[in-house]
């Protein structure tokens, strides 16, 4: 009751309160800052690892019920499943079916890498942050509440002692005047005793209670201070966890990048083969290149009317092999203008004799020819030349 009265009077500005020292206040402010930002980082990392809100809520419920979260396929693994099933329906031997299988396998590997990253990030980063909020921070909050109660008790005792001393001084001046029992003393005190003696006894009791509450407050303040100073250790621990999170994320993206490079090489090596001919109604086969074969006279009327992929026409001054997507390095001559220097960003292994192998950071000369695939350029290094993928280059002015 005395603590509640003290709290109310403080809020109304009618009572003084014991202020903590500046160091203690700084420790509490730092702890609050750590707690608030840890919560935000934790929640946003959860969103990063699992963007689906329903899935996050489900995982939260399983965690609170202390049950194992059911295994869930990643989006990449689900896409891989769809692509594989589609390839089986379209025909795994067709160009489209083969490509679906290749891309689907890469998506499966990407999904598996994502699963490993999520698991690693959860164990090495999310769990320590969550343990701090649900463990250390709860202990700190509990001890801070206890300290607040001790401080209210201490200030209530100070107020009581102050009133008792004021009444004692007044009684000493007025002789045996009866004190105001309703305001400062219980009614069951013996009224026949002298007011001065009664107030002296009251002051002595108030001083004794003040010493006890001061001791309890000092003890609790020390406990709380030690816990607050432990925030520095928390920062060190979270720093280590942050490094592990970055390492996991780096490994994940490195895996994804390597998987995509492998896929790009696979698709690049078969691209000329796929698009060098015209698709026909039978999905199991493709027609020979248009420049290499033509239908016999009178046969055009008997061919099925099916969509075709137009073949790039022969361009004056450009070898027919370039127009068809097959490069013969000996036939290619650089244009009079339009050559550029390029820096190679990544190593590239040539898929066949028409391509030029690349080493990271080397400088080569590149140019384009009419009718070429825009994803490729002609690259020259000394006496060597061949097709190079644009995505592996940094074009310089």
C-alpha positions, 0 to 999 in steps of 0.5 A: 500500500505504501509503495502504491501510494508512493508511485501515485504521488510520484506520477502526480508530482507530489513526491520525490523519488531516488534517482539512479546514477548516470552509469546505471541509467546508461546500462538500462538504456543500452539494454532496452536498445539491445532488446528492441533491435534484437527483436526487429532483426529476429523478426525480419530474419524470419521473414527473409528465411520464410516469406510465407506468413501462414508458414511462419505462424504454423512453425511458431505454433509447433514450437510453442507446443514443443512439437516437431515442425513438419518437413516442407518442400521449398519453392525451388523443389516444388518447381523442379517437381513440376518441370520434371512432370511436364517433361515426362508429358511432353516427352523427355527426348524432345528438346523442350523436355530435355531442357525442362529436365536440366532446369528442373534438376538445377531448381532441385539443387537450388531448393536443397541449398536453400533448405540447408541455408535456412536450417543453418541460419536458424540454428546459428543465428535465430536460436541465439537471438531468441534465447536472449529474448526469452531467457536473459532478457526475461531475467533482466526484466524481472530483476528490474521490476524488483528493483523498482519495487525496492526503490518505491519501498525505500522512498516511502520509508524516506517520506515516512521518516521525513514526516515523523521528524517534522512532527517530532520537531513540532511536538517539541515546540508545542510541549505535550500537544497531541499529534495528528494520529489520523495523518501520521500514526495508527489510532491504537497508540496510547494517547496518554503518552507524551507526544514528544516521546511518541514521535521519538519512538516513531522516528526510531522505527522509521529510521530502522525500516529505512536502513532495512529497505536501503540495504535491500535496495542496494543489494537489488541494484547490484544484482540488476547492475551485474545483469545489465553489464552482461549485455556486453557479453551478449553483443559479443555472442551475437557478433559471433552468430552474425559472422556465422550467419553471413558465412552460411549466406555466402556459401548458399549464394556461392552454391546457387551461383555455381549451379546456375553457371553449370546450367548455363553451360549446359544450355549454351552448349545445346542452344545451337543444336536446338535452334539450328532446325525447324520444329515439326508436328512430331515432337519426338524429332526435329528437321535438319537445318534449313540450309542443309536440306529442302523438301522435294518438288511437289512435297510442300503441299503434303507437309503438315501446317505447323508453326516453325521457328524462322531461320535467320537469312543469309546476310551479304558479307557474313558467313552463312555459318554465323547466320545459322548459329554455327561459327567457323573461326576461320571464316570470321573477320572483325568489322572495320569498326565496332570492336571493343575491349572487355574484361572477363568476369569469370572463368569459362570453359568452351563447350566446343571448338566454336567457343573461346575459353576464358580466364577471369580478369583477362582482357579480350577484344569482342565484337558482334556480327549481324545475325548473331545471338545477342547473348553471344559475341565474337572474342579474340585473344591473339590468334585465337577467336571464338564465341563468348557469352556476354554475361561473362564479360564487362564491356569497356568503352 
